[in-house]
Amino acid sequence: MTSVLALSPTVQNYAWGKVGLDSEVAKLFKSNSDQPVDMASPYAELWMGTHKKGPSLITFPQQYNGKLLSEWVHENQWALGDAVAKEFDGQLPFLFKVLSINKSLSIQAHPTKEHAVKLHGMAPDKYPDPNHKPELAIALTKLQAMCGFRPFKEIARNVETVVELRSVVGKEACEKMSVALKSDDTDTQKAALKFCFTALMSCSTDLIESELDSLVGRISSLKEQGKSVADLEGDLVSRLCEQFPGDVGCFSPYLLNFLELSPGESIYLAPNEPHAYLYGDCIECMACSDNVVRAGLTPKFKDKNTLCEMLTYNCHSPQQNMFVPSQHPECCHVMVYNPPVADFAVAKVSAPSGTSEFNLPVVNGPSILLNLKGESQLTCKQYSEKLNAGSVLFVPAGHKINIRPEHDVLLYQAYCQ
C-alpha cells in the first residue's frame, strides 16, 4: 500500500499575479520544477489537487510518475478514508492553492451548493462546476483584501457625504439608505443596501466613468493641498482607478470592509459574501470548484444581476470578518483553521531549527502537505524524504507523518476528515 505521493502542482498565470520572482508562486514553482521562471510573466496561483482546470501530477513513486492524482484517487478509494469517500462520492473534496496578488481581483462572491447546481445547468461555460466554493485565505505576507459589507452606518455615511457615489446610486437609493439609517430593523437596512448596491451595479457606464474622473480629480486636488483623503478612501480608490479605469468596482471601498492581514491571520469567505483580494501572498483552500460570480474590477464576464440577487447583505466590522485559528490539542507545532464546512480544514505547522522530531496529528481523511519554507526530513511508513521549499505531498487517510526539522520549517496541510 502506497504511503505518500509526491506531486507536481499547476501554475496559473493570470494577469493580476505578481511578476517573476517577486511572486511566492514563482519561487515555489522554481523549487519544484526544472523549468525556468519567466521574469516577465505573472505567476498568480499554484493549484494542488484534482480540479480539471489545474490537476496535479504524481512524480513519485516512480511507478505512478506522470499519472494524474485524480486518476490515482479514483483507483485507490481507500486513500480518502471511508467517511470522506462516502460523503463526497469518491472525490477529493478540496482544492489547495497559493496566491500571489499584484493587483486587485474581481469584486466577486461564490454560490451555495444548490445555487451552483442551478448556475452550472444554465451556463456551464460560465459556471463550470455544480459545487459550492467556500474559501479560507491565510496571509503569508501582508495581505490586503475587501471582505463583506461595512457596518450599515458607515455605508450610509458614505452615500450621504461622497457626492460622486450619491450621483451614481441615484436619489431613490439615497433616500432609502437615509430612512433605513433611522431604523433599528435589520431587514429594512438589508433591503435598502440591496437597492443601493444594485443601483450602483446597474448605473450606466458613461455616468460611472464621469463620476470616477471627478472623484479621482478631487482626491488628487486634496492631496496637492496637503489635506487628508482618508474619509474618501482616497488611496485605495485611486489605486483601483489606476488598475481598472472607469470600472464600477472602483466605488466598492465605500461599501466593503478593507482588511490588512499579517502573516498567519485569516479570513473565511462563506457563500454569498462579496470580497476581492487586493495585494499580497496567501494560502487559500476551498471546496473543489472554480465557480465565481463577478461584478467589477475585471475584464472577465460580469454577472451583475446574479451577484446582486445572491448576496446576503449582512453588515459586519472588519474584525468580525477575521477567522481565528486554534492550537491543536495534540501538537504544540500545529495551528488549525477549521471553518464551518465539511469540505476542508487547514493546519499550519511551524517549528524552529533545532526542534526535536515530532509527529503530525493523524488525519482520518486525505490531505495535501505543502512545505512552504525551510528543510525537514519527513518519514511515513517506508517513505523517507528531505522536504525543501516547494515540496508537495498527497497523504492518504490515517497515515502517520514524522517531521524532523533541519532548518526553520513552515508547512501547510489541507485536509478533510
HELIX and SHEET records of a PDB file:
HELIX    1   1 GLY A   20  ASP A   22  5                                   3    
HELIX    2   2 GLU A   24  SER A   31  1                                   8    
HELIX    3   3 GLN A   62  TYR A   64  5                                   3    
HELIX    4   4 LEU A   69  GLU A   75  1                                   7    
HELIX    5   5 GLN A   77  LEU A   80  5                                   4    
HELIX    6   6 ASP A   82  GLU A   87  1                                   6    
HELIX    7   7 LYS A  113  MET A  122  1                                  10    
HELIX    8   8 PHE A  152  THR A  161  1                                  10    
HELIX    9   9 VAL A  163  VAL A  169  1                                   7    
HELIX   10  10 LYS A  171  LEU A  181  1                                  11    
HELIX   11  11 THR A  186  SER A  202  1                                  17    
HELIX   12  12 THR A  205  GLU A  224  1                                  20    
HELIX   13  13 ALA A  230  LEU A  232  5                                   3    
HELIX   14  14 GLY A  234  GLN A  243  1                                  10    
HELIX   15  15 VAL A  248  TYR A  254  5                                   7    
HELIX   16  16 LYS A  304  MET A  310  1                                   7    
HELIX   17  17 GLN A  319  ASN A  321  5                                   3    
SHEET    1   A 8 LEU A  57  PHE A  60  0                                        
SHEET    2   A 8 LEU A   5  SER A   8 -1                                        
SHEET    3   A 8 VAL A 392  VAL A 395 -1                                        
SHEET    4   A 8 SER A 367  LYS A 373 -1                                        
SHEET    5   A 8 VAL A 409  TYR A 415 -1                                        
SHEET    6   A 8 ALA A 345  ALA A 351 -1                                        
SHEET    7   A 8 VAL A 334  TYR A 337 -1                                        
SHEET    8   A 8 SER A 326  GLN A 327 -1                                        
SHEET    1   B 7 THR A  10  GLN A  12  0                                        
SHEET    2   B 7 GLU A  45  MET A  48 -1                                        
SHEET    3   B 7 PHE A  94  ILE A 101 -1                                        
SHEET    4   B 7 HIS A 275  ALA A 287 -1                                        
SHEET    5   B 7 GLU A 135  ALA A 139 -1                                        
SHEET    6   B 7 SER A 266  LEU A 269 -1                                        
SHEET    7   B 7 MET A 322  PHE A 323 -1                                        
SHEET    1   C 6 THR A  10  GLN A  12  0                                        
SHEET    2   C 6 GLU A  45  MET A  48 -1                                        
SHEET    3   C 6 PHE A  94  ILE A 101 -1                                        
SHEET    4   C 6 HIS A 275  ALA A 287 -1                                        
SHEET    5   C 6 LEU A 143  PHE A 149 -1                                        
SHEET    6   C 6 LEU A 256  LEU A 261 -1                                        
SHEET    1   D 2 LYS A  18  VAL A  19  0                                        
SHEET    2   D 2 PRO A  42  TYR A  43 -1                                        
SHEET    1   E 2 ILE A 107  ALA A 109  0                                        
SHEET    2   E 2 VAL A 293  GLY A 296 -1                                        
SHEET    1   F 4 PHE A 358  ASN A 359  0                                        
SHEET    2   F 4 ASN A 402  PRO A 405 -1                                        
SHEET    3   F 4 SER A 376  CYS A 380 -1                                        
SHEET    4   F 4 TYR A 383  LEU A 387 -1                                        
END                                                                             
